[in-house]
Amino acid sequence: MRKYGVVHSSLLICNKNKIVKISPFVYKKSSFFKGIKLISTPSKVFTVKISTLNIINKSLGSTVLLLETSKGILTHAEALKLKVGGKLLCVIG
């Protein structure tokens, strides 16, 4: 997300519980996005196929989906280019 200018910095802490700290990019006292909504949790996992990503992509607008795939953590646009699906992590809107 850093290459899109959405995230200024991030930190991953690996201990008993994985913690991710994200600092958003701020311009004139407002962030680039309205919020981040966590989708998959340890108890509930949502997987998305490439065909589903094609359908969802048409209605997203400026929203970004983050996916955990076999190629690493990707945005939905990158996953569509690589033609892979994966576990839906969060929605950035």
Residue, then its C-alpha position, 0 to 999 in steps of 0.5 A: m500500500r506504500k506504493y499507492g501512497v495510502v500508507h506512510s509506514s507499517l509495523l508487524i509485531c510477531n508474538k503470541n498474537k500478530i499485531v499490525k500497526i499502520s500509519p496512514f498517509v495524511y495530507k492537509k490533516s485528512s487521510f487518503f481513505k475513510g477507514i479500514k475494515l477487517i474482514s477475515t479473522p482467525s475464527k472466520v476466513f473469507t476466500v475469494k476466487i478470481s471469478t468473484l474478484n472480476i465481478i466485485n471489481k466492477s463495483l468497487g470504485s476507489t475502494v481497495l481490497l487486500l488479499e493474502t494469496s500464494k504470491g503474497i499480500l496483494t491488492h485486488a487489482e494485482a491479484l486480477k493481473l496475476k489471476v489468483g484468488g485468496k483470503l480476503l484480509c481487509v477493505i480500504g475505503 
